[in-house]
Amino acid sequence: MEEVESFIQRNTTEFNQPESWYQLLITDQETKAVIGDIGIHFIGDENVQVELGITLNTSFQGKGYASEALKGTIDFLFNDLQKHRITASVDPDNTASLQLMQRIGLRKEGHFVKSLFWKNKWVDDIIYAVLREEWVTE
Ligand SMILES: CC(C)(COP(=O)(O)OP(=O)(O)OC[C@H]1O[C@@H](n2cnc3c(N)ncnc32)[C@H](O)[C@@H]1OP(=O)(O)O)[C@@H](O)C(=O)NCCC(=O)NCCS
């Protein structure tokens, strides 16, 4: 609970602020139940690049909801907020997340070896990215 409280405190309550993290909720359109979240990192003072992370409740995985939510968010960030570049950092062992990034059209840009210190050990990191001029809105 302490970690959760501290995480909430670190997040801003205002959307699209330079160098901030903001959490969006993913809800079921019919029941309005919260089924996941998308973390948005508005990077640096320039605030034209964004990093995204996504989590779905396990009961709602495997139905295309993450793809739908992430594509909608990226559409909004590029079309409405005119962001320049969107990235995602993925654990190489996280097959569902790797497939998700490829499915929605992000480009694998690099595999960094032991670049993150995570849970007391050095782990690899794969970076996916897409530019506004590459993104095709459906
Ligand atoms: C990463 C994560 C969000 C991906 O969720 P997901 O449900 O696999 O992704 P999608 O919503 O795009 O669903 C795709 C799956 O639904 C299936 N699907 C069913 N109907 C679909 C539809 N209408 N449209 C698209 N896919 C559909 C696809 O075939 C695919 O199945 P497969 O994995 O067997 O190939 C999820 O695994 C998760 O929350 N993991 C824990 C948190 C995490 O690791 N986050 C990553 C940090 S970047």
The ligand as an SDF file (V2000), in Angstrom:
LIG
                    3D

 48 50  0  0  0  0  0  0  0  0999 V2000
    0.9270   -6.2070  -22.5090 C   0  0  0  0  0  0  0  0  0  0  0  0
   -0.5850   -6.4890  -22.3880 C   0  0  0  0  0  0  0  0  0  0  0  0
   -1.3310   -5.1860  -22.1030 C   0  0  0  0  0  0  0  0  0  0  0  0
   -1.0460   -7.0770  -23.7540 C   0  0  0  0  0  0  0  0  0  0  0  0
   -2.4270   -7.4450  -23.6380 O   0  0  0  0  0  0  0  0  0  0  0  0
   -3.1240   -8.3580  -24.7640 P   0  0  0  0  0  0  0  0  0  0  0  0
   -4.4740   -8.6610  -24.3020 O   0  0  0  0  0  0  0  0  0  0  0  0
   -2.2180   -9.4880  -25.1200 O   0  0  0  0  0  0  0  0  0  0  0  0
   -3.1190   -7.4060  -26.0320 O   0  0  0  0  0  0  0  0  0  0  0  0
   -4.3540   -7.0540  -26.9830 P   0  0  0  0  0  0  0  0  0  0  0  0
   -5.4170   -6.3870  -26.2240 O   0  0  0  0  0  0  0  0  0  0  0  0
   -3.7830   -6.3460  -28.1430 O   0  0  0  0  0  0  0  0  0  0  0  0
   -4.9240   -8.4700  -27.4070 O   0  0  0  0  0  0  0  0  0  0  0  0
   -4.2550   -9.2480  -28.3930 C   0  0  0  0  0  0  0  0  0  0  0  0
   -4.7230  -10.6800  -28.3320 C   0  0  0  0  0  0  0  0  0  0  0  0
   -6.1520  -10.6810  -28.4100 O   0  0  0  0  0  0  0  0  0  0  0  0
   -6.5560  -11.4040  -29.5870 C   0  0  0  0  0  0  0  0  0  0  0  0
   -7.7490  -10.6990  -30.1050 N   0  0  0  0  0  0  0  0  0  0  0  0
   -9.0040  -11.1580  -29.9630 C   0  0  0  0  0  0  0  0  0  0  0  0
   -9.8610  -10.2900  -30.5180 N   0  0  0  0  0  0  0  0  0  0  0  0
   -9.1230   -9.2760  -31.0170 C   0  0  0  0  0  0  0  0  0  0  0  0
   -9.4460   -8.0950  -31.7180 C   0  0  0  0  0  0  0  0  0  0  0  0
  -10.7130   -7.7720  -31.9940 N   0  0  0  0  0  0  0  0  0  0  0  0
   -8.4570   -7.2420  -32.0740 N   0  0  0  0  0  0  0  0  0  0  0  0
   -7.1690   -7.5390  -31.7890 C   0  0  0  0  0  0  0  0  0  0  0  0
   -6.7940   -8.6720  -31.1220 N   0  0  0  0  0  0  0  0  0  0  0  0
   -7.7720   -9.5380  -30.7550 C   0  0  0  0  0  0  0  0  0  0  0  0
   -5.3630  -11.3840  -30.4870 C   0  0  0  0  0  0  0  0  0  0  0  0
   -5.3720  -12.4730  -31.3790 O   0  0  0  0  0  0  0  0  0  0  0  0
   -4.2320  -11.5130  -29.4840 C   0  0  0  0  0  0  0  0  0  0  0  0
   -4.1710  -12.8410  -29.0300 O   0  0  0  0  0  0  0  0  0  0  0  0
   -2.7730  -13.6170  -28.8900 P   0  0  0  0  0  0  0  0  0  0  0  0
   -2.0250  -12.9240  -27.7760 O   0  0  0  0  0  0  0  0  0  0  0  0
   -3.1880  -15.0060  -28.5330 O   0  0  0  0  0  0  0  0  0  0  0  0
   -2.0830  -13.4860  -30.1950 O   0  0  0  0  0  0  0  0  0  0  0  0
   -0.8830   -7.5300  -21.2630 C   0  0  0  0  0  0  0  0  0  0  0  0
   -0.1670   -8.7160  -21.5350 O   0  0  0  0  0  0  0  0  0  0  0  0
   -0.5200   -7.0320  -19.8550 C   0  0  0  0  0  0  0  0  0  0  0  0
   -1.2670   -6.2800  -19.2180 O   0  0  0  0  0  0  0  0  0  0  0  0
    0.6440   -7.4620  -19.3430 N   0  0  0  0  0  0  0  0  0  0  0  0
    1.0710   -7.0580  -18.0060 C   0  0  0  0  0  0  0  0  0  0  0  0
    1.6210   -5.6580  -17.9810 C   0  0  0  0  0  0  0  0  0  0  0  0
    2.7630   -5.4620  -18.9520 C   0  0  0  0  0  0  0  0  0  0  0  0
    3.6490   -6.2940  -19.0530 O   0  0  0  0  0  0  0  0  0  0  0  0
    2.7360   -4.3440  -19.6690 N   0  0  0  0  0  0  0  0  0  0  0  0
    3.7150   -4.0130  -20.6790 C   0  0  0  0  0  0  0  0  0  0  0  0
    4.4620   -2.8010  -20.3190 C   0  0  0  0  0  0  0  0  0  0  0  0
    4.9740   -1.9450  -21.8180 S   0  0  0  0  0  0  0  0  0  0  0  0
  1  2  1  0
  2  3  1  0
  2  4  1  0
  2 36  1  0
  4  5  1  0
  5  6  1  0
  6  7  2  0
  6  8  1  0
  6  9  1  0
  9 10  1  0
 10 11  2  0
 10 12  1  0
 10 13  1  0
 13 14  1  0
 14 15  1  0
 15 16  1  0
 15 30  1  0
 16 17  1  0
 17 18  1  0
 17 28  1  0
 18 19  1  0
 18 27  1  0
 19 20  2  0
 20 21  1  0
 21 22  1  0
 21 27  2  0
 22 23  1  0
 22 24  2  0
 24 25  1  0
 25 26  2  0
 26 27  1  0
 28 29  1  0
 28 30  1  0
 30 31  1  0
 31 32  1  0
 32 33  2  0
 32 34  1  0
 32 35  1  0
 36 37  1  0
 36 38  1  0
 38 39  2  0
 38 40  1  0
 40 41  1  0
 41 42  1  0
 42 43  1  0
 43 44  2  0
 43 45  1  0
 45 46  1  0
 46 47  1  0
 47 48  1  0
M  END
$$$$
